[in-house]
Amino acid sequence: VIANPHSGKKESRQVLDLVTPIFESNGIDLSIINTEFPGHAKDLTAALDLDIYHGLLVVGGDGTFHEVVNGLLNRTDGKILPIGLIPAGSGNSVLHDLDLITPAKAARAIIAGNTRFIDVAQIEMNHLLTYSINLIGWGLVTDVGKRSETFRWLGPSRYTVSSIIEILLRKTRKARLVIDQETIVGQFSFIAACNSVHVGKGMKMAPSAELSDGLIDLLTVEGDITRRRLLSVLPKLFDGTHVNEPEVTYYQASSFSLYPETDDTLN
């Protein structure tokens, strides 16, 4: 078990106390390792002796899962173990898609052996390879992600608060976006590439996304959208109707490339 004590509202210890008896009553022994710093989950999974385990549990949120996947896929034997997710973070996007948002329900699904494959996006950025399991963001969504880290004490509400702040700041960026064989050049408020329907805490960023369809769902939001319009579109993220707004364009693709004019990083 890779457990992140700093995920979400720092409740991984309570979550472990809840699910450990469920696993033990089904004859499953858990070996628990707590992460101690950002990036530690990646380091741990990159160095684990996978041959002595039957599966790898992740107790945390999207960030912890992201680190574990990157640690595993940077090794040649990283695909030999199934990964089980126990929600203890602010977002838990993949588990939202799977309707496993409570720790006990997720634990029972793992014990029942309910496994499935999910897509992983491979990203090359600044000559480095990394992997994404739910969201690749650029522009406003990256700004929101960075700012939300300063509001972790708010729990899931940190995404909404950070979104409002960044909308009020309203930065636009120019980029060239290549989606399969189509090239788009323009000013964007943000671009989001999703593997899961949900991002953050229950936001349906990509309502047509499927975890294992081999496609990435991309949304672009025009750079000339006003603050008032952004604020009116924000609540629609929770039911997925934002994709019907005129400033939003939705694509499904097998690959994409982004060439920004600025030095902004992806989230």
N, C-alpha and C positions, 0 to 999 in steps of 0.2 A: 504494500500500500504506500503510495506517495501522497502524503497529506500536506496541504498548505495551510498553516495556522493563521495566515494573514489574508486568506480569501474572504471576499464579501465582508460580513460583519464579524469576522474572526471567530466563526462558530464551528470550525472543523473538529475541534475536540468534542463538542457536544454531539455533532453528527456521528463521529466515530463511536461514541458511547452508545448511541442509538442503534447503529447498524451492526456493531461487532457481535452482540448476542444473536442476531438473526443469522449471521454467517456461521458462528460457532455451533448453533443448534442444528445446523445442517452439515456438520462435520468438516467445516472449512476453517483452517488456521490462517490467521492474518499476521504478517510481519510488517510492522508499521515504521516508516521513515518520514520524519517531519522535515519540510524544507526550511531553510534558515535565511535565505536571501533571494532576491530576484534572479532568475536563471538557474537556481539550484536544482529544480526538478529536471531541467534539461541535462545538467551535469550528472545527476544521479542515474537517470535512465541510460545515459550514454555509457556508464561504467558498470551497471548491474550485471551479475551473472544470471542471465535469463534461463539457463538450463535447470536451475533449482526451483523454479516457480511454475505454477500451472496457469497463472493469469496475473495481470497487473491492474490494480485498482487505483483510480485517481480520485482523491477527495479534495475538491476545490472548485474553481470556476473555469471559464473559458481560457483564461491566461495560463492556468496550471496545465490544462489539457494540451494547449498549444505547445508549451515547453516539453511535455512528455513526448508528444508526437515528433517534435524536432529532434529530441534526444535519441529516439528509437530509429528514425529514418536516416540518421547519420551513421548508422552501423549496418553491416551486411546482414545480420541476423535479426534486425529490428521488427520483422513482421511475424515472428514465430509465436508470439503470445497474444491472446485476445486482451483488449483493454476494456475495463469496466469503469463506468463513471458514476460517482456518487455526488449529487449536487451540494456544494457548500460555498458557492460564489455569488457574486452579484447578478451575473447574467445567465449562465448555464444554457446557452443557446441551443446546442445540439440536443440536450435533454428536453428542452421545450418542444422541439420538433418531434421527439419520440414519445411525448406525453409521459415523461418520467421525472417530474419536477420535485417529487418528494423523496428524501433519502430512503425511506423504507420501501417505497414502490420500486425505486431503482435497484436496491439490494435484492429484492425478490426476483426481479427480471434477470439479474446476473446469476443468481443461484439456479434459476430455471434453465439457464443456458441459452437465453434468447440473444444469439449473436447475429450480426449483420455486417456487411461491408459498407463503408462510407468513402466517398471521394476525398482525396487530399490534393490541394493545388500546390504545384511546385512553382516557386517564384525566384527569379534571378534579379537581384538588385545590387548595384554597385559591385558586380562580379562575385557576389556571394549568393549561395542557394539557401532558401528557407522554405518552410512548408506552412500552409494555412488549412485549417479544418472548417472554418465558418465564414470569416470576413476578411477582405482586403479593402482597406479604405484609403482614400486620398482626398485632401481638401478639408472641408468642414468636419467630416466624420473622424479624421485623424486628429484635428484640433480638439474635438469633443473627447476623444479617447485619452489624449494627453491631459487635458484639464480635469477629467473625471478622477484621475489618479490622486489629485490633491483633495478630493472630496470623499475619499473612501469611507470616512466616518458616517456619511449619509446613507450608506448601503445602496440599494438599487436606485434610489432617488438621485444619486449622483449623476446619472446619465441625463436625466431631464434637466437638472439645474445647469449642467455643463452645456447642454444643447442650447438653452435659452441665452446663456452668456455669449456663446460663439455666434449665434444668429445675430445678436445685437452688434457684435464686432463686424460681422459680414465681410469676410475676405473673399476675393475671387482670384482664380489662377488660370493661366493659359496653358494648354497642353495639346499634344497630338495623341489621339487614342485610336489604336488599331484593333478592331474586333473581328476575329477571323480574317476576312479579306477586305473589310470595309474600314476606311480611314476617316476620322472626324477630327477637325481642328477647331478649337474654340475656347471660350472662357467658361469655366465651370465653377459652380459653388462647391460641389463635391462629386466624386465618383465612388461607388461602392460595388464591389464584386463579392457575391455571396454564394456559399454552398448550402447554407441553412436558411430556412424561412425567417427564423428569429435572430435578432441581434439584441445586445443589451438586455434589458429586463422586459421581455415580452413584446418587443417591437417587431412587427412583421415587415421587415425591410424588403424581403424578396418573396412575395406571396406565392410565386410559382416554382420556387426552388425545391429540389429533391436531393436528398443526401447522397444518392448513388446513381444519378442519371448520366454521369459523365460530362455534365455541363456546368458552367459557371453563369450565374444570373447577375447581370450588370445593370446598375441604375446610374444615369447621369442627370444632374440637376443644373440647369442653365445658370451661368454666372450673373445674368442681369435680373434674376429673381429678387424682389424687394424684401426687406426685413419683415414687413407686414405679411407678405405672402409666405415667407418661410415659417413665420410663427403660426400661420393658419394651416400650413401643411403638416407641421410637426405632430399634432394629435392624431392625424390620419395614419401615421406610422404604426399605430397600435392595432388597426384593423386591416391594414394593407391597401386602403383606398387611395393612398398618396400616389400610386402608380397611374391614376386616372387624371392627375393634374397636368396642365399643358406644359409646364416647365420641366416635367419629369419624363425621361425616355427609358424604356425597359428593353433589355436585350438578353438573349440566351446564346452562349457561345462555348466552343471547346477551348479557345485560347484568346488571350488579348495581350496587348503591349501598351504601355503608357509612357509617353515621353514629355515630362513637364518642363516648362521653361525656367522654373524655379528649383531650388535645392530641396524641396519638401520630400520627406520620407513617406513610405506607406505605413499603415497601421495594420 
